[in-house]
Amino acid sequence: MSKVITNYFARYSRKEWIDYFMSTHFWGPVANWGLPLAALADLKKNPEMISGNMTTALFIYSSVFMRFAWHVKPRNLLLFACHFTNVSAQFGQLGRWMNHHYIHAFEDPYFKKLRLEHAA
């Protein structure tokens, strides 16, 4: 058992790993995860609070930086995953915003929850 632990620490305490975890290639995307996490948390909030302009700007911003993360050398997959998640979340928010203000094709889960609470 001690040999397994020793091998684990020998493998993951190499200079390359330490350099990676102390670089902006790691901490930049970690700090950037606040955007998609906030967007995912907002998916259940009132669609009247969604800013169409800001959602569109964040969608374009993450699309551009997702492409950048893919083409930069060395490829930054952590940043790519962060912006892919944000593009997906912003696309969902943009769909909710468009439905609420223009399309009215489906009932938003926020209003469905309010309707059920008032009916009880």
C-alpha positions in Angstrom: 0.0 0.0 0.0 2.8 2.4 0.8 4.4 1.8 -2.6 1.1 2.8 -4.3 1.0 6.0 -2.3 4.7 6.7 -3.0 4.2 6.2 -6.7 1.2 8.4 -6.7 3.0 11.3 -5.1 6.1 10.7 -7.2 4.0 10.9 -10.4 1.9 14.0 -9.4 4.5 16.0 -7.7 6.7 16.4 -10.7 7.8 19.8 -11.7 5.5 19.9 -14.8 2.4 19.3 -12.6 3.5 21.9 -10.1 4.2 24.4 -12.9 0.8 23.8 -14.3 -1.1 24.3 -11.1 0.9 27.5 -10.4 0.2 29.0 -13.9 -2.5 31.2 -15.4 -3.3 28.2 -17.7 -4.9 26.7 -14.6 -6.0 29.6 -12.3 -7.5 31.7 -15.2 -10.1 29.1 -16.0 -10.7 28.3 -12.4 -11.5 32.0 -11.7 -13.6 32.2 -14.9 -15.9 29.4 -13.7 -17.9 32.0 -11.8 -19.6 33.1 -15.1 -21.1 29.7 -16.1 -22.0 28.8 -12.5 -23.9 32.0 -12.1 -25.7 31.5 -15.4 -26.6 27.9 -14.4 -27.9 29.2 -11.0 -30.0 31.8 -12.8 -31.8 29.3 -15.0 -34.6 28.9 -12.4 -35.0 32.6 -11.7 -37.5 35.1 -13.1 -37.0 35.6 -16.8 -37.9 39.3 -16.4 -34.6 39.8 -14.7 -32.6 38.5 -17.8 -30.9 41.2 -19.8 -31.0 40.3 -23.5 -28.0 42.6 -24.3 -25.8 41.2 -21.5 -26.8 37.6 -22.3 -25.9 38.1 -26.0 -22.6 39.8 -25.1 -21.7 36.9 -22.7 -22.7 34.4 -25.4 -20.4 36.0 -28.0 -17.6 36.5 -25.5 -17.6 32.9 -24.5 -17.8 31.8 -28.1 -14.7 33.8 -29.0 -12.7 32.6 -26.0 -13.9 29.0 -26.5 -12.3 29.2 -30.0 -9.2 30.8 -28.5 -8.8 28.1 -25.9 -9.0 25.5 -28.6 -6.4 27.1 -30.9 -3.9 28.3 -28.3 -0.7 26.2 -27.9 -0.7 24.3 -25.6 -4.5 23.7 -25.9 -6.3 24.9 -22.8 -9.1 22.3 -22.3 -10.1 23.7 -18.8 -10.7 27.1 -20.3 -12.5 25.5 -23.3 -14.8 23.5 -20.9 -15.5 26.6 -18.9 -16.6 28.7 -22.0 -18.5 25.7 -23.5 -20.5 25.5 -20.3 -21.1 29.3 -20.4 -22.1 29.3 -24.0 -24.6 26.5 -23.3 -26.0 28.3 -20.2 -26.2 31.7 -22.0 -28.0 30.1 -24.9 -30.5 28.7 -22.5 -31.0 32.1 -20.9 -31.3 33.7 -24.3 -34.0 31.2 -25.2 -35.9 32.0 -22.0 -35.6 35.7 -22.6 -36.8 35.5 -26.2 -39.7 33.2 -25.2 -40.7 35.5 -22.3 -40.6 38.7 -24.4 -41.5 37.6 -27.9 -42.4 34.0 -28.6 -44.5 32.7 -25.7 -44.1 29.1 -26.9 -43.7 27.5 -23.5 -44.4 28.3 -19.9 -41.3 29.1 -18.1 -40.5 26.8 -15.1 -40.3 29.9 -12.8 -43.9 30.9 -13.5 -45.1 27.3 -13.4 -43.6 27.0 -9.9 -45.3 30.3 -8.8 -48.6 29.2 -10.2 -48.4 25.9 -8.3 -47.5 27.7 -5.1 -50.4 30.0 -5.4 -52.8 27.2 -6.2 -51.9 25.3 -3.0 
